[in-house]
Amino acid sequence: MASWSWGATLLVFLCFSGCGGELITKLPGQPKNVGFKQYSGYTVTDAGHGRALFYYFVEADSADPLSRPLTVWFNGGPGCSSFGVGAFMENGPFQVGEKGQLLRNEFSWNLESNVLYAESPIGVGFSYSNTSTDYINWNDTRTADENLIFITNWLEEFPMYKDSDLFLIGESYAGHYIPQLTALILEHNKRPNIRPINLKSIALGNPLLDFDISIRADDYLWAHGAISDETLSLERTVCNDSTYMRLNVHGRRSQGCDYVFSRVSDEIGADVDHDDLLLPKCLSSSSPQFRPLGLHGKIHVAIARRANIGDPCLPARIFTYLNRPDVQKALHANTTHLPYLWHSCSGPLQYQQDNLDMNIIPLVLDILKEGIPILLFSGDQDSLIPLTQTRTIANILAKDAKLLTLNKYGPWYDGKQVGGWSQSFGEERDGKNVTALTYATVRGAAHEVPFSSPSQALTLFVSFLKGSALPRPHA
């Protein structure tokens, strides 16, 4: 076991002496007149090994933050940053501008809730362990255990939120993280002589739930014109997404599948992201990519402004911003001087890849039976985990849980515009219909829904917190 650094030793002293978190005085480039408080720092999850998870906490932009719920956000990966991706790219209060300044996000989720962004597991973002062997063969079970310890320890640091309604929400591989954490919270709450965690509901966006179902994208890509009829036929007959991803007993994939998916990649093209079929590539002058000049450049800018999509150059600006020493100092981050740069989705952690093959659907079904409402939502431009597959899983869950259809499949609204399509399932209790499961698509959204469709995502989030149906057109 590696010895503690001075930074880590000080960290333990601070966090276990009731410090209540570290207030961010001001982030470099932050706008004036910010009326809410921000905190960040480390919550120790294993003092013996020197493990600590970095967090970023944003109070609700409200006169009385304690009257608002507490939402914990997880990104997926496994190994992507809830802070850099979730907060700075998706639904946090700020985004990084072209000159390194911070711009207000008018659709920030802290308009409705206190939001805690958890950098989980270790090796993600600024989270770390001082024991090198911890980074080898990390898995879902250890992630869930650490996340429960993180939440309980964080609530000790911020005891004013112990009675707050708690909501868990995340995307992609958070389809593994959140259900497994939820199961542990439910077990924790049944223990004698403890203060229960007030978990109200969970939401999973474009989630990986069952490898054999979630990532099947052949029909989706064909219907969007991204692959040819011939390639669709080959994919259906020679292999499918799930069998392609798995290795055979010799540690190799079949040559037939390799050929088919080479065709898929060639036909989709190198300049289209599988997690967002609409997003143009970054063509800024600071990007190493080709920059069109003249008329072609003007057309690109016009399309990007017209479409309801995220800024394709934002991830590069976040990378630059979060690796600045003055920013890390303001964030109380990287106090142990990690020997690598902050990255959004890469780090030293070696995750057990066979965990991806776990079927989480039975666990989600158990959570429904425990009375925890669940929202499944899908960006309709994501081909990594297409909406068709998550909708299939929602129908499986509703059938196995013997739920009634409460709201038939139909459009929901973000203001006066269709925000997507949804359906809710539930049961009758004491003469009233109670929603247990909601499935919703988000129109024009990608794998990271709040990034590409921020207004619709905020409307979805508000309904999730209130436990109400998504807005439907008036009859």
C-alpha positions in Angstrom: 0.0 0.0 0.0 1.3 3.4 -0.9 1.9 6.0 1.8 -0.3 9.0 2.1 0.8 12.3 0.6 0.7 15.5 2.7 -2.2 16.7 0.6 -4.2 13.5 1.3 -3.4 13.6 5.0 -4.7 17.1 5.2 -7.7 16.1 3.2 -8.7 13.4 5.7 -8.3 15.9 8.6 -10.5 18.4 6.9 -13.3 16.1 5.8 -13.6 14.1 9.0 -13.5 17.2 11.3 -16.9 18.4 10.1 -15.6 21.0 7.6 -18.9 21.1 5.7 -17.3 21.3 2.3 -15.1 23.9 0.7 -16.8 27.0 -0.5 -15.7 28.2 -4.0 -15.1 31.9 -3.6 -15.1 32.5 -7.4 -14.2 30.5 -10.4 -11.8 32.1 -12.9 -13.9 33.9 -15.6 -17.1 33.5 -13.6 -19.9 36.0 -14.5 -20.8 38.7 -12.0 -23.8 38.6 -9.7 -23.9 34.9 -9.1 -26.5 34.5 -6.4 -26.0 30.8 -5.4 -23.1 29.1 -3.6 -20.8 26.5 -5.0 -18.7 24.0 -3.2 -16.1 21.5 -4.3 -13.5 19.2 -2.9 -12.9 15.7 -1.8 -15.0 13.2 0.2 -12.9 10.4 1.6 -14.4 6.9 0.9 -11.5 4.8 2.3 -9.0 6.4 4.6 -6.8 3.3 4.8 -6.3 3.1 1.1 -6.3 6.8 0.5 -9.4 6.9 -1.7 -11.3 10.1 -2.2 -14.0 11.1 -4.7 -14.0 14.7 -6.0 -17.4 16.5 -6.0 -18.9 19.7 -7.3 -22.0 20.9 -5.5 -24.2 23.8 -6.7 -26.9 25.2 -4.4 -30.2 25.8 -6.0 -30.6 29.3 -7.4 -33.2 30.1 -4.9 -33.8 32.4 -1.9 -34.2 29.2 0.2 -32.0 26.4 -1.3 -33.0 24.0 1.6 -36.6 24.1 0.4 -35.4 22.5 -2.9 -34.5 18.8 -3.4 -31.0 17.4 -3.7 -30.1 15.7 -7.0 -27.0 13.6 -7.5 -25.8 13.3 -11.1 -23.6 10.5 -12.5 -22.1 10.3 -15.9 -21.2 6.9 -17.4 -18.3 5.5 -19.2 -17.4 3.6 -17.2 -14.9 6.3 -16.4 -16.4 9.6 -17.6 -16.5 12.8 -15.6 -19.7 13.8 -13.9 -18.1 17.2 -13.3 -16.5 18.0 -16.6 -19.1 16.4 -18.8 -22.2 16.6 -16.6 -21.7 20.0 -15.0 -19.7 21.9 -17.6 -21.1 20.4 -20.8 -24.6 19.4 -19.9 -26.7 20.8 -17.1 -24.5 22.8 -14.7 -24.7 26.6 -14.2 -21.8 27.5 -16.4 -20.2 26.6 -19.8 -16.8 27.6 -21.0 -16.8 30.3 -23.7 -14.4 30.7 -26.6 -12.1 33.1 -24.7 -11.9 30.8 -21.6 -14.6 32.8 -19.7 -17.6 31.2 -18.1 -21.0 31.8 -19.5 -24.3 31.3 -17.7 -26.4 28.3 -18.8 -29.9 29.5 -18.9 -31.2 25.9 -18.7 -29.1 25.0 -15.6 -30.7 22.3 -13.4 -29.8 24.3 -10.3 -32.7 26.5 -11.2 -34.9 23.7 -9.8 -32.7 21.7 -7.4 -29.5 21.6 -5.4 -27.2 19.5 -7.6 -24.3 17.3 -6.5 -21.9 16.1 -9.3 -20.0 12.9 -8.1 -16.7 12.1 -9.8 -17.0 8.3 -9.6 -15.3 5.9 -9.5 -11.7 6.6 -8.5 -9.4 7.5 -11.4 -12.2 9.6 -13.0 -11.5 13.3 -13.3 -9.8 14.4 -10.1 -10.9 11.4 -7.9 -8.0 9.2 -6.9 -6.6 6.5 -4.7 -3.1 6.5 -3.1 -3.1 2.7 -3.4 -2.0 1.8 -6.9 -3.6 -1.7 -6.8 -7.0 -0.1 -6.4 -6.9 0.9 -10.1 -6.7 -2.7 -11.3 -9.9 -4.7 -11.9 -12.3 -2.1 -10.4 -15.9 -3.2 -10.9 -19.5 -2.3 -10.5 -19.8 -3.8 -7.0 -16.9 -1.6 -5.7 -18.3 1.4 -7.5 -21.7 1.0 -5.8 -20.2 0.4 -2.4 -18.0 3.6 -2.8 -20.9 5.6 -4.0 -23.0 4.8 -1.0 -20.1 5.6 1.3 -19.6 8.9 -0.7 -23.3 9.9 -0.2 -23.4 9.1 3.5 -20.1 10.8 4.2 -21.0 13.8 2.1 -24.3 14.2 4.0 -22.2 14.2 7.2 -20.2 17.1 5.7 -23.5 18.8 4.6 -25.9 17.8 7.4 -28.5 20.4 6.4 -29.4 18.2 3.4 -30.0 15.0 5.4 -33.7 15.5 5.3 -33.9 16.7 1.7 -35.7 14.7 -0.9 -33.0 12.8 -2.9 -33.1 12.1 -6.6 -30.5 10.1 -8.6 -30.1 10.8 -12.3 -27.4 10.0 -14.9 -26.8 8.6 -18.3 -25.2 5.8 -20.3 -23.2 3.5 -17.9 -25.1 5.2 -15.1 -27.6 2.6 -16.1 -25.3 0.3 -14.1 -24.2 2.8 -11.4 -27.6 4.1 -10.3 -29.7 0.9 -10.0 -26.9 -0.8 -8.0 -26.5 2.3 -5.8 -30.3 2.5 -5.3 -30.4 -1.2 -4.2 -27.7 -0.4 -1.5 -29.6 2.7 -0.4 -32.8 0.6 0.1 -30.8 -1.9 2.1 -29.2 0.8 4.1 -32.6 2.3 4.9 -33.8 -1.0 6.4 -31.0 -1.1 9.0 -31.9 -0.4 12.6 -30.9 2.8 14.3 -29.8 4.7 11.2 -31.2 7.9 9.6 -32.6 6.8 6.3 -31.6 8.4 3.0 -34.7 10.1 1.7 -34.6 8.6 -1.9 -37.6 9.6 -3.9 -37.0 8.6 -7.5 -34.3 7.7 -10.1 -33.8 8.6 -13.8 -31.7 6.9 -16.4 -30.9 8.6 -19.7 -29.9 6.5 -22.7 -28.9 3.8 -20.2 -26.9 0.6 -20.8 -29.2 -1.9 -19.0 -28.9 -5.2 -21.0 -26.0 -5.7 -23.4 -28.1 -7.9 -25.7 -30.8 -5.3 -26.0 -29.5 -1.9 -25.3 -26.9 -1.4 -28.0 -28.7 -3.0 -31.0 -28.5 -0.2 -33.5 -28.9 -1.9 -36.9 -32.6 -0.9 -37.6 -32.0 2.5 -36.1 -29.1 3.4 -38.3 -30.8 2.1 -41.4 -34.0 4.0 -40.6 -31.9 7.2 -40.3 -30.3 6.6 -43.6 -26.8 6.0 -42.1 -26.3 2.5 -43.5 -27.3 0.7 -46.7 -29.9 -2.0 -47.2 -27.1 -4.5 -47.9 -25.2 -3.7 -44.7 -28.4 -4.0 -42.7 -29.0 -7.4 -44.1 -25.4 -8.5 -43.4 -25.6 -7.2 -39.8 -28.8 -9.1 -39.2 -27.5 -12.4 -40.6 -23.7 -12.4 -39.9 -23.7 -10.8 -36.5 -25.3 -8.2 -34.3 -24.1 -5.5 -32.1 -23.9 -7.5 -28.9 -22.1 -10.6 -30.5 -19.7 -8.2 -32.2 -18.7 -6.6 -28.9 -18.0 -10.0 -27.3 -14.9 -12.0 -27.8 -14.9 -15.7 -28.6 -13.0 -18.3 -26.6 -9.8 -17.4 -28.5 -10.1 -13.7 -27.5 -11.0 -12.7 -31.1 -14.1 -11.5 -32.9 -15.3 -13.3 -36.0 -13.9 -12.1 -39.3 -17.4 -11.8 -40.6 -18.5 -9.4 -37.8 -15.3 -7.4 -38.2 -16.1 -7.0 -41.9 -19.7 -6.0 -41.3 -18.8 -3.4 -38.7 -16.1 -2.0 -40.9 -18.8 -1.5 -43.5 -21.0 0.2 -40.9 -18.2 2.6 -39.9 -17.3 3.4 -43.5 -20.9 4.1 -44.4 -21.6 6.3 -41.4 -18.4 8.2 -42.1 -15.5 9.5 -40.0 -17.1 12.9 -39.3 -20.3 11.7 -37.6 -20.3 10.7 -33.9 -22.3 7.6 -33.1 -23.7 9.3 -30.0 -25.1 12.3 -32.0 -26.1 11.9 -35.6 -26.8 15.6 -35.9 -23.8 17.2 -34.3 -21.3 18.8 -36.7 -17.6 18.3 -36.1 -15.6 21.0 -34.4 -14.1 23.3 -37.0 -12.7 26.1 -34.8 -9.3 27.6 -35.5 -8.0 26.1 -32.2 -9.0 22.6 -33.3 -6.6 20.4 -35.2 -9.4 19.5 -37.5 -9.9 21.0 -41.0 -11.4 24.5 -41.0 -13.6 25.3 -44.0 -13.1 28.8 -45.5 -15.3 31.2 -47.4 -18.8 30.0 -48.2 -18.4 26.5 -46.8 -17.4 28.0 -43.4 -20.4 30.4 -43.4 -22.7 27.5 -44.2 -21.3 25.4 -41.3 -21.9 28.3 -38.8 -25.4 28.9 -40.1 -26.3 25.2 -39.7 -24.9 25.1 -36.2 -26.8 28.2 -35.1 -30.1 27.0 -36.6 -30.1 23.4 -35.3 -31.0 22.6 -31.7 -27.6 21.0 -30.9 -24.7 21.5 -28.6 -21.5 23.3 -29.4 -19.1 20.7 -30.9 -16.0 22.6 -29.7 -17.1 22.9 -26.1 -15.4 19.7 -24.9 -12.0 21.0 -26.0 -12.6 24.3 -24.1 -13.6 22.4 -21.0 -10.3 20.3 -21.2 -8.2 23.5 -21.4 -10.1 25.2 -18.6 -10.1 22.4 -16.1 -6.3 21.8 -16.6 -5.5 25.4 -15.7 -3.7 25.7 -12.3 -5.7 28.7 -11.3 -9.0 26.9 -12.0 -7.9 23.8 -10.0 -6.8 26.0 -7.1 -10.3 27.7 -7.1 -11.9 24.3 -7.2 -9.8 22.9 -4.4 -8.9 20.1 -6.9 -5.8 18.1 -7.7 -4.5 18.7 -4.2 -2.3 15.6 -4.4 -0.8 16.6 -7.8 -1.9 13.7 -9.9 0.7 12.6 -12.4 -1.7 13.0 -15.4 -3.9 15.7 -16.9 -7.6 15.9 -16.2 -9.6 14.2 -19.0 -13.3 13.8 -19.5 -13.3 10.1 -20.1 -9.9 8.6 -19.7 -7.7 7.9 -16.7 -5.6 5.2 -14.9 -8.6 3.0 -13.9 -8.8 -0.5 -15.3 -12.5 -1.5 -15.2 -13.6 -5.1 -15.5 -15.0 -5.2 -19.0 -17.2 -8.2 -18.3 -19.3 -6.0 -16.0 -20.7 -4.4 -19.2 -22.4 -7.7 -19.9 -24.4 -7.7 -16.7 -28.2 -7.6 -17.2 -29.5 -4.8 -14.9 -33.2 -5.2 -15.9 -34.0 -7.6 -13.0 -32.5 -5.1 -10.5 -34.5 -2.3 -12.0 -37.6 -4.5 -11.7 -36.9 -5.0 -8.0 -36.5 -1.3 -7.5 -39.9 -0.7 -9.1 -41.4 -3.3 -6.7 -39.9 -1.4 -3.8 -42.0 1.6 -4.8 -39.2 3.8 -6.2 -40.5 5.5 -9.4 -38.2 5.3 -12.5 -37.9 7.6 -15.5 -36.2 6.2 -18.6 -35.4 8.8 -21.3 -33.7 8.7 -24.7 -32.2 11.2 -27.0 -33.6 10.3 -30.4 -30.4 11.0 -32.2 -28.2 8.6 -30.3 -27.2 5.4 -32.1 -25.0 4.1 -29.3 -28.0 3.2 -27.2 -30.9 3.9 -29.5 -34.4 4.9 -28.2 -35.9 1.8 -29.8 -33.9 -0.4 -27.4 -34.7 1.5 -24.2 -38.3 1.6 -25.2 -38.2 -2.2 -25.6 -36.8 -2.5 -22.1 -39.5 -0.1 -20.7 -42.2 -2.3 -22.1 -40.5 -5.4 -20.6 -40.4 -3.8 -17.2 -44.0 -2.7 -17.4 -45.2 -6.1 -18.4 -43.1 -8.0 -15.8 -44.2 -5.5 -13.0 -47.8 -5.9 -14.2 -48.2 -2.2 -14.5 -51.1 -0.5 -16.2 -50.8 2.0 -19.1 -51.6 5.4 -17.5 -50.7 7.8 -20.4 -50.8 6.4 -23.9 -47.7 6.9 -26.1 -47.9 10.5 -27.4 -46.1 13.8 -27.7 -45.1 15.9 -24.7 -44.4 19.6 -24.9 -41.5 22.0 -24.0 -43.4 25.2 -24.1 -45.3 25.4 -27.4 -43.0 22.9 -29.1 -43.1 19.1 -29.1 -40.3 18.0 -26.7 -40.5 14.3 -27.5 -42.8 11.4 -27.0 -43.7 9.6 -23.8 -45.7 6.9 -22.1 -46.3 6.2 -18.4 -47.2 3.1 -16.5 -48.4 2.6 -13.0 -51.0 1.1 -10.7 -54.1 2.1 -8.9 -53.8 2.8 -5.2 -56.8 4.0 -3.1 -58.7 4.9 -6.2 -55.9 7.0 -7.7 -53.4 6.2 -10.5 -49.9 6.3 -9.3 -47.0 6.5 -11.8 -44.3 3.9 -11.4 -42.4 4.0 -14.7 -42.2 6.6 -17.4 -40.5 6.3 -20.8 -39.7 9.5 -22.8 -37.8 10.4 -25.9 -36.2 13.8 -26.2 -36.6 15.3 -29.6 -33.3 16.2 -31.4 -31.3 15.0 -28.4 -28.2 12.9 -28.5 -26.5 10.6 -26.0 -25.9 13.5 -23.6 -29.5 14.8 -23.6 -29.0 18.1 -21.7 -26.0 19.0 -24.0 -27.9 18.8 -27.3 -31.5 19.6 -26.1 -31.1 21.8 -23.0 -34.6 23.3 -22.9 -36.4 20.0 -23.3 -34.0 18.4 -20.8 -34.9 21.0 -18.1 -38.6 20.5 -18.7 -38.1 16.7 -18.4 -36.1 17.3 -15.2 -38.8 19.5 -13.6 -41.5 16.8 -14.2 -39.1 14.2 -12.8 -38.6 16.2 -9.6 -42.4 16.8 -9.2 -43.3 13.3 -10.0 -45.8 14.6 -12.5 -46.6 13.7 -16.0 -44.7 15.4 -18.8 -46.8 18.3 -20.3 -49.3 17.1 -22.8 -51.4 19.3 -25.2 -54.6 20.6 -23.8 -57.7 18.7 -25.0 
